[in-house]
Amino acid sequence: MDIEQELRQKIHGIKSEIYLKTQDLVHKCWAFESEIKRPYFHIKPIDEAQLANWRKYLDFQESAVDSGTADISSLYVLYERCMVACALYEEFWLRYARCLIARGDYDGAKNAYYRAATQFLVNGRTELRLEFAAFEEEQGRVTEAAEIYTKQMENVPGHIETLFKYVQFVRRNFGVEQAEEFLTSVTATFEDEKTRAFLISVKAKLVYQHRGSIEDARAIYTEFVSNFPDSKYLLLQYFLFELNLPATSNSVENAQAVWDTVKSSPAFTEYDKLTLGQRYSDFLLEHDSGLVFYNNLVRELNSAYKMPTLAALAEADGAGNILGKKRTATEEGGVFKIAKTIAGSTPAASTVTTQQSAYGGTWNGFSQGGTGYGQQGTW
């Protein structure tokens, strides 16, 4: 009898503990649940307060799962509920997929990426699709990754980040030569000078970094600088290329040549030239065996260029001065941040003179096979 009573007490204690934990969790969840005003799908945008509530709710549930106070299945259920109301919001699909990856559910992550890319997100929402392609490549599904890139280039032509990441994808999986061939073919399809300048600089860096050929990379820069003498971005990349090379007996001579080109270019303001001239003076101090060039440069900078006023700096920043504090997306030291917007705001989206398949030719061969993504839905 004593054993039975003791057993009953233990069972009661376990049930009470579970009840109290559940009650506490439900009480905490109710603070978020009460703020959900639209749990169903609708094409109209959700107000910011609702989005903030979903973010906080997901944060809370993830913390509860990580601390062991909630079950993983409750987190998945909450994400699925969130994706009903926020189906058109890329950030929540990305968050869902990343959450699944962090917890080792790769099949679930693939399903989340696929549903978002083919059923809910418009073509201009590129971040998820590019992340999806990287995920597929990481999982060893190169053909599927190539198809995602190809679809993306067709749907959002001229999208810089897609082009850049596809070049690196080709390099990793098919070799540097094929990446160079793609860059050569795709660059010819653009009339927009900024886009071409960016792709040309990518090709030069590819040749230098992965083939180790300084001369070939320099030849690419010099050829296209002569064709686009007023391209600020291309000249800047060429200038930085020469200044960042390992020291050789011709380092100063090569840097002097590109500095002369920069000085004579109308693309740069006086402030730009002064800033680049200071970079060049540091280079001379580090690489030149004498001080003649350095002293001449310092005198030239002091006499030919003057520091602008604060008003002039503000005006230059507003105009997109690449060497000011507010650089444009395509000109920020070669790092592009422009491609995470919708198609309407991506550069050169309307400058492709060929058909959408102009990225292709032989490149579409990477994604052939008939069983990949895109058979259903729209990317």
Secondary structure, 3 states (H helix, E strand, C coil): CHHHHHHHHHHHHHHHHHHHHHHHHHHHHHHHHCCCCCCCCCCCCCCHHHHHHHHHHHHHHHHHHHHCCCCHHHHHHHHHHHHHHCCCCHHHHHHHHHHHHHCCCHHHHHHHHHHHHHHHCCCCCHHHHHHHHHHHHHCCCHHHHHHHHHHHHHHCCCCHHHHHHHHHHHHHHHCHHHHHHHHHHHHCCECCHHHHHHHHHHHHHHHHHHHCCHHHHHHHHHHHHHHCCCCHHHHHHHHHHHHCCCCCCCHHHHHHHHHHHHHHCCCCCHHHHHHHHHHHHHHHHHHCCCCHHHHHHHHHHHHHCCCCCHHHHHHHHHCCCCCCCCCCHHHCCCCCCCCCCCHHHCCCCCCECCCHHHHCHHHHHHHCCCCCCCCCCCC
